Amino acid sequence: MVSRRLLRSLAPAAATLLVAVVAHAKLARTGDAQVSFHATGPAGLSIVGTTNELAVAETDTDVVVTVPLSKLDTKIDLRNRHMREKYLEVAKYPNAELHVAKSAVQAPSGKATGSLTLHGQTKPVTFAYTTKPEGSATAVTSSFRVVMSDFGIEKPGYAGVSVKPEVDVDVAFRVTKD
């Protein structure tokens, strides 16, 4: 009979081996995705933007998550136009892209640092994440904070009211391995 102590000592090694084996399979997004940002300002101002546009790919060393920014929606047409044209400049910088080293991610949850490219600038970003098996797929959720000025994005404002420079981002998607 295998002792519990031995099983506990082997569990991390088994998890690492599983991550390494899975890392050699091809990653593909499946099902729905949700990306949202939350910006706040004075007097309870709260702006939420969402999109379900998200692609997941991989290189030999990285997982790459790409979000087309032209579909971000705040439910207000004028705000969407200002966000896309004036602040994010999506005609010039159409995507936000996060590169994360495969070796930086350990299942089922944790924190990792990746390289976020937004508005033509690439900066490190630390994010919290969780992974959860769901049948043949894995559900992934993540959250992080972006400081707009770090990426050369002007602090949005309208009629003298502006949001704080920090924006919270939440991401949820499912992936499969072929």
C-alpha positions in Angstrom: 0.0 0.0 0.0 1.3 3.4 -0.9 1.6 5.8 2.0 -0.2 9.1 2.0 3.1 10.8 2.7 4.5 9.3 -0.5 1.4 10.3 -2.5 1.6 13.9 -1.1 5.3 14.1 -2.1 4.6 12.8 -5.6 1.6 15.0 -6.3 3.6 18.1 -7.2 5.9 16.1 -9.5 2.9 14.6 -11.2 1.2 18.0 -11.7 4.4 19.3 -13.2 4.7 16.4 -15.5 1.1 16.8 -16.6 1.7 20.5 -17.3 4.8 19.6 -19.3 2.9 16.9 -21.3 0.0 19.2 -22.0 2.4 22.0 -23.1 3.4 19.9 -26.1 -0.2 19.6 -27.4 -1.7 22.4 -29.5 -3.8 24.9 -27.6 -7.1 26.1 -29.0 -9.9 28.3 -27.5 -13.3 26.6 -27.3 -16.8 28.0 -26.4 -17.5 31.4 -25.1 -15.0 34.0 -23.9 -15.5 37.1 -21.9 -13.2 40.1 -21.5 -14.2 43.0 -19.4 -12.6 46.2 -18.1 -13.8 48.3 -15.2 -12.8 52.0 -14.8 -14.0 54.2 -12.0 -14.1 57.9 -11.3 -15.5 60.5 -8.9 -19.0 60.3 -7.4 -19.4 56.6 -8.1 -18.6 56.9 -11.8 -18.3 53.3 -13.1 -17.6 52.3 -16.7 -17.6 48.7 -17.8 -16.6 47.6 -21.2 -16.9 44.0 -22.5 -16.2 41.9 -25.5 -16.4 38.2 -26.3 -13.7 38.5 -28.9 -10.5 36.6 -27.8 -8.0 34.3 -29.5 -5.6 31.9 -27.8 -2.5 30.6 -29.5 0.9 29.4 -28.6 4.5 29.5 -29.6 7.2 27.1 -28.6 7.6 28.9 -25.3 4.5 31.1 -24.8 0.8 31.2 -24.5 -0.5 34.2 -26.4 -3.9 35.7 -25.7 -5.1 38.3 -28.2 -8.1 40.6 -27.8 -9.3 42.7 -30.7 -10.2 46.1 -29.2 -12.6 47.3 -31.9 -15.4 45.2 -30.4 -15.1 46.5 -26.8 -18.6 47.8 -25.8 -19.6 50.1 -23.0 -23.3 50.2 -24.1 -23.0 53.9 -24.9 -22.2 54.7 -28.6 -20.5 58.0 -27.9 -18.4 56.5 -25.2 -17.5 53.6 -27.5 -16.4 56.0 -30.2 -14.3 58.1 -27.9 -12.7 54.9 -26.3 -11.9 53.3 -29.7 -10.9 56.4 -31.7 -9.4 58.8 -29.2 -7.9 56.8 -26.4 -7.2 53.2 -27.6 -6.7 54.3 -31.3 -7.8 50.9 -32.5 -7.2 51.8 -36.2 -3.5 52.1 -35.3 -3.4 49.6 -32.4 -6.1 47.0 -33.1 -5.2 44.4 -30.5 -4.2 43.9 -26.9 -1.9 40.9 -26.7 -0.6 39.1 -23.6 2.4 36.7 -23.9 2.9 34.4 -21.0 5.8 31.9 -20.7 4.3 28.4 -20.5 6.8 27.7 -17.7 5.3 30.6 -15.6 1.9 29.0 -15.3 1.3 26.2 -12.8 -2.1 24.5 -12.5 -4.6 25.0 -10.9 -4.0 28.6 -9.8 -1.5 31.3 -9.0 0.1 34.5 -10.1 2.3 35.0 -13.1 3.9 37.8 -15.1 3.5 38.2 -18.8 4.2 40.9 -21.4 1.2 42.9 -22.3 1.2 44.9 -25.6 -1.3 47.6 -25.6 -1.4 50.9 -27.6 1.9 50.0 -29.2 3.8 49.5 -26.0 4.8 46.3 -24.3 5.1 46.2 -20.5 5.2 43.5 -17.9 1.9 42.7 -16.1 1.3 40.4 -13.2 -2.0 38.6 -13.1 -3.9 36.2 -10.9 -5.4 33.1 -12.6 -7.3 29.9 -12.0 -7.7 26.9 -14.2 -10.4 24.3 -13.8 -11.0 21.1 -15.8 -14.4 21.1 -17.5 -14.7 17.8 -19.5 -12.2 17.8 -22.3 -11.6 21.6 -21.9 -10.0 23.8 -19.2 -11.7 26.9 -18.0 -9.3 29.8 -17.4 -10.1 33.0 -15.5 -7.7 35.8 -14.9 -7.6 39.3 -13.5 -5.1 42.1 -13.5 -4.8 45.9 -13.3 -3.6 48.2 -16.1 -2.4 51.7 -15.5 -3.3 53.5 -18.8 -0.4 56.0 -18.6 2.1 53.1 -18.5 0.9 52.3 -22.1 0.8 55.9 -23.3 -3.0 56.1 -23.1 -4.4 59.5 -22.2 -6.7 59.4 -19.1 -10.2 59.3 -20.5 -12.5 62.2 -19.7 -15.6 63.9 -20.9 -17.2 67.2 -19.9 -14.6 67.7 -17.2 -15.1 64.2 -15.6 -12.4 61.7 -15.9 -11.7 58.1 -14.7 -8.9 57.0 -12.6 -5.8 55.9 -14.5 -6.1 52.3 -13.2 -8.4 49.9 -15.0 -9.2 46.4 -13.8 -9.4 43.7 -16.4 -11.1 40.3 -16.1 -10.8 37.5 -18.6 -12.5 34.2 -18.9 -12.2 31.5 -21.6 -11.9 27.8 -22.2 -9.2 26.0 -24.0 -8.6 22.5 -25.3 -5.4 20.6 -26.2 -5.3 18.8 -29.5 
